[in-house]
Every structure is written in C-alpha cells, then in structure tokens.
Amino acid sequence: MAVTVSLILLFGIALFFLLRSRELSPGAAFTAAMFGFLLASTGAATPVNHLTTALAEALSNL
C-alpha cells in the first residue's frame, strides 16, 4: 500500500508538470495512463467513481 501511494504521488506530480508545460508526447500519455491505473487501485477509486456518476447525472438533468 505504501508503495502504491508513493507511486501515485510520483505520477501525479509528473503529470501536473507535464500538463503545465503543455507537452503532448508519448511520455505524457504513458504518465497519465499509469496515474489512472495506480489511482484505480487505491481507496480513492470509489469516491472518484461516485463523483463522475453524480456529474454525469447532473449534466443529463440540465
């Protein structure tokens, strides 16, 4: 678990700086994909799923 959380932080920070520099490269795509896969294996996956479901329902009601 500690390794997963530290990898999440590492990939999250790397993704933040890649997005700020507006660099669109295969490396940025890999970093974003790895961040998503690692985030899905943490306890944050359930709240993220609930949030996206709530947003989708709110948008459909507009």
N, C-alpha and C positions, 0 to 999 in steps of 0.2 A: 504494500500500500504506500509506504513512504517513497519508494522508487517511482511509482505511478504519479504521485502528487508532484514530485520534483521534476519529472518529465513534462507534466502539464505546465508547470511554471516556465520551464525552459522553452518549450514550443510556443507557449502563449506570448512570452517576451519577444521571441524571434519573430513571430507572426505580427506583433504590434509594430516592430521596427520595419519589417518588410512592407506592411501596409502604409506606414507613414512615408516611406521613401518612394512609394508608388512603383515599386519594382515588380513587374509581372514576368516571372521567369518560371521554369520548371522547378527550381528550388523553392520558390514561394508556394507553388501549388502543392509540392510534397510536404512542406511545413504545415500548411493549412489542413491537409488531409490527415497528417499524423496528429495534429492538435485535436481534430474532431474525433478520431478513433480513440485517442487516450482519454479525452473528456467523457466519452460514452462509457468508459469502464470505471468511472468514479461515481461517487454519490450525487454528483451534480446532474447526472443524466435525467433523473426523474423530474426535478424542478424545471429543467430546460424543456423537456417534453410537454409538461403541463403549460408552461408559458407559451410555447409555439401553438399548442392546441387552442388556448384561450385567445391568442391573437388571431388565429385563423377564423374562429367562431365570431369574434368581434368584427372582423373585416367583412364576413359574409352577411352580417346583420346591418351593414351600412346602406 
